[in-house]
């Protein structure tokens, strides 16, 4: 019995998003001075996930993880375009190394918001998903 881990799940999501041509950052944007954000991009945030029982035998080989994709753009339309690309990329069963996975479940998110803390301002839309897998 192998205990499931979060990193192969994160890798599968990141691979699906980058395959659509999106620029994807993990856990935030670069903080180096001089970094200029692209016109549109996504930021991926993962929780640690949870190993869950597959049966009454208490074998914890199933895995359940929630993650957020923050869709960012230089305009409302660009942020929504990123959200559409994310939804398209995550509408299929993902290949998680060593696991069988369900299609990610779209949990939605709040409306688009403007971030005036950056210059020029950016618009962002956090969308949450749940991904389940089994061995």
C-alpha positions, 0 to 999 in steps of 0.5 A, spaced: 500 500 500 502 506 497 500 513 501 498 518 496 502 524 496 500 531 493 505 533 488 503 528 483 497 531 483 499 538 483 504 536 477 498 533 473 494 540 474 500 544 472 501 540 466 494 540 464 494 548 464 501 549 461 499 545 455 493 550 453 499 555 453 497 558 459 503 561 463 502 558 470 506 560 477 506 556 483 504 559 490 504 566 487 508 570 482 515 572 482 517 577 487 524 579 484 525 586 482 523 588 475 519 582 474 513 585 469 507 580 469 505 578 463 498 580 460 494 574 462 497 568 467 494 563 472 497 562 479 496 555 482 495 554 490 494 547 493 492 545 499 496 538 502 490 534 500 487 528 505 488 521 504 482 517 505 479 510 506 477 506 500 474 501 505 472 499 512 479 496 512 482 503 513 486 502 507 488 510 506 489 509 498 484 514 496 486 521 495 482 528 495 485 535 494 482 542 493 486 547 489 485 554 487 487 557 480 487 564 480 486 567 473 489 574 472 489 579 466 490 586 464 483 587 463 476 583 465 476 580 459 483 577 459 482 574 466 475 571 464 479 568 458 484 565 463 478 562 467 475 559 460 482 556 458 483 553 465 476 550 465 477 547 458 484 544 461 481 541 467 474 538 464 478 532 462 481 526 466 488 528 468 494 523 468 496 523 475 503 519 476 501 512 479 494 514 480 487 513 477 483 520 477 477 523 477 475 529 472 477 535 477 470 538 480 469 545 478 467 549 485 466 556 482 469 562 485 467 569 486 466 575 481 472 578 478 476 583 482 481 589 480 487 589 484 490 596 485 496 594 489 500 593 482 501 598 477 498 597 472 492 594 475 490 587 474 484 583 474 483 577 478 478 571 479 480 565 484 476 559 481 477 552 486 477 545 484 477 538 487 481 532 485 480 525 487 484 519 485 485 512 487 491 507 487 
